[in-house]
């Protein structure tokens, strides 16, 4: 199963009723993914980080930072630093951070109709023109 397929399956299983989502389950899945990252798309680990952000506990900042800065460059780019900053500042709007409510709405909007790439494969490495 690709990371995109894993993301789609998790969305189907959990949905977006954050009050009904187990924070401990998301923490455990994220910790496992950090320790044994499945190469390919970073969508699954990004989704886990987003769920943890939406659950809204500042105590999870260190785990989100571990995912963002401790796996690889691609994951670091995919995990939104604004989520971390928002948790650190209590969800307040600043010059560089949108209000928490808006960030959560953007997360849900992005993933609510998410579908894995149906080709069944994830691109590995850079795209290289064939005429080289």
Secondary structure as UniProt FT lines:
FT   HELIX           3..14
FT   TURN            15..16
FT   HELIX           18..20
FT   HELIX           23..35
FT   HELIX           43..55
FT   HELIX           58..60
FT   HELIX           61..70
FT   HELIX           73..78
FT   HELIX           81..88
FT   TURN            89..91
FT   HELIX           100..111
FT   TURN            112..113
FT   TURN            118..119
FT   TURN            130..131
//
